[in-house]
Amino acid sequence: MMKHFEGRSLAHPGCLIGVTVGLIVGIVLAGVLASVFNWALNLVLIVWLAFTLGLGLLGWTIGEHFSKKFQLFKRETDEPTLSHPSQE
């Protein structure tokens, strides 16, 4: 499974997932705030935009973190083991 992700930047898919979840959660929350709590339209739109951008940024950050982690894992497994001359 690790070979599937090697050499790929996971920041872009992470951002896509974050923005998608942000849009869904933001629209649902905006609808609840508008209908139940009777908030003004501009406040509802600011909350929706904040959720969309915030979760997109969070997805980008998490994806970038995992990209570095997979690259580090690849480097550790690719390094050859050193043998001592007395063992040869």
PyMOL commands that set and color helices and strands:
alter all, ss='L'
color gray80, all
select helices_A, chain A and resi 2-5+11-35+41-78+85-87
alter helices_A, ss='H'
color red, helices_A
deselect
rebuild
show_as cartoon
